Amino acid sequence: MNPYTHPRVLFVCIENAGRSQIARALFVALSDGFGEARSAGTRPAGQIHPHVIHAMAQRGIDISREVPKQLTVELAEWADTVVTMGCGDECPVTGKPTEDWELPDPKTMSDDDLSPLIVEVARRVYDLIDRLSVVRA
């Protein structure tokens, strides 16, 4: 049993404009409020990729007001668990339980390629929620 009663998860990728935003939004939607999630990037972009915003909106999840954020020491300290996504050598070393999800960057993906990526992220988020013993409705 995981010791966290209200797990805090930090999703990190390079630009915080695709993968980590998708994962954070799905965690919030799927954990039914029993956990918290934030996302950040090692080199944040100026905005979330518009096609990612559109693809998430098609699934009923609005991320249009989100803004890519810089990974900070404070964010890493806030988290109980860190999930990195394709940041390679730039991935943070936090001393917190960390796992790496090797996922392709959606930056230049077509809608046809983006859909299976979102499904895969959702599958991994469900698995993470289960492992963190977060109760879903």
N, C-alpha and C positions, 0 to 999 in steps of 0.2 A: 504494500500500500504506500502510495506516495505521501510524504509528509506535508505537502502543500494543500491547504484547505481551499485556497483561492489562488491557483497558479498564475504566475505572471510570465508571459512568453514574449521574447523579443525575436522578431524575424529580421534578418539582415541579408541584404544583397548589395551589389555595387551602387546602383543608381537610386534604389528605393522608388522605382517608377514602374515596376511590373511584379515580379515574383513575390517580393516581400509584402507588397501592398495587397496582392491577391490573398496570400496566406493570412495576413492579419485580419482582413475583412471576413474571410471564411471562418477563422477561429472565433471571432466575435459572433458571427451568425450561428455557428454550430454549437458553441459552448453554452448557449442559453444564459449568459450572464454569470456563470460560475467561475469564469476565469477572465483574465485581462490579457490583451495583446497590444503590442506596439511594434512599429517597424522603423527601420533606419537604413541608411546606406553609407558605405565608406567614401563614396564620391557622388553625392546626391545630384540627380538631374534637376532641371528647372521646373518640371511638371511630370505628372504621371502620364504614361503613354496613352493618348486618346483612345486607341482601339482597345486597350485594357479596360478603361473606364466604360466604354460601350459594351464590351463583352460581359462585364460584371453587372451592368444595369440590365442586360437581357436576362440575367439570373435573379433579378430583384434585389441586388445589392448596390447601393449608391456609394461610390468612392470619389465622386466628382469634386468634393470639397477637400479631399486629402491633399497634402503637400509633401513632397519628398523631404526627409529630414536627415540631418547629419548624425552619424553614430557618435555618441558621446560616452564618456566614462559614467556619467550619471544614469544614462539609459541602461548600460550594461550592469551597473550595480542594482538597478531597479528589478531586473529580471531574475526569475528563479531558473529559467531554462532559456537557452539561446539556440536558435535554428539559423544556420547560415545557408546561403544558396548561391553557389557559383562565384564567390568572391575570392577564391584561391588564397594566395599569399596575403591578401588584404583582409581576410576574415579575422575577426577579433579573437584574442585570447583573453578570456574573462575569468577563468577559474570556476565558472558556473557549469552545470551540466550542459553540454553542447553537442548538437548533431548537425551534420552537413547533408543537405538535400541537393544532390546533383540534378539540377533542372536546367533546361535550356532557357536562354534569355528571350523573353517574348518581344523584345524591342522591334524586330523586323518581321515578326510572324504574321502570317495571314490569319484571317478569322478561322479558317479550317484547321490550322495548326494550333491556334490559341485555345480552342475548345477542349481538346484532349489534355492540354497542359493544366487548365483549370480543374478538370476532372481529377487529374493525378494529384494536384495540390490538395483538393478536397479530401481525397482518399488518405493522404498523409496527415492532414489535419485531424480527421476522424481518429486515425490511429494514435496520434499524439494525445488527443483529448482522452482517449481510452487509457493510455499509459499513465497519464497524469491523474487518473481517477476522477475526472470531471464528470459529473452526472448530467446527462442530456435528457431533455424532455422527449 
